[in-house]
Amino acid sequence: MEQAELTIGQVAERAGINSSAVRFYERVGLLPAPERVSGQRRYGEETVRRLEVIDIAKRAGFNLGEIRLLLNDSSGETQLRALAQSKLPEVEALIARAEAMRDWLLKAQRCRCSSLELCALFAGGDAA
């Protein structure tokens, strides 16, 4: 087993987060309780790696409960595939919404209407 010698500040710095985030992840069960040396938390490199996984999973859109499932799966493979499959429709809907927003904004950028009341972009329905 790897010796736990990193302080909470060192772990936070390596992970690019605040120490309070490390404590939060411990509290919600995403990080195991650390060893204590003279009452101070001490971590091993595996904690830095786990924080990297948490960061990537958050950027992929997983919530804390989903990240917990991913981290607690012994193989990681089964949960990762299942979570990715369940998350894809949500991401596809976000992409469709973002594309619709971009299309509307491009139309608005070209708009030469004299008032909002006359503008087809604000007519509702399919105009936007």
C-alpha angles and dihedrals in degrees: 000000000000117000113250106227107139119105121226089255092053092049092047092049093050091048093045094237138107122270088242089063090055090052090046092052089050091050094051093045101252091116125040119241107276128235115262127225113187087341094306123117115251125192139189129223089265088072091057089051091048090052089052089054090049091051094049092046091050091051088050088058101256117148123224094266091052091047090051090053090049094049094045095051106103094216097030088208100089096048093042093056093044093047092046091050092050093045098049097076090052091051092046089054091050090050091050090050092048091049091050090049091050091049091050092048091050089052090047090051089058094043116124098176116141094222142010090246090062096040116106089208088073097042092100125224115063097339092095 
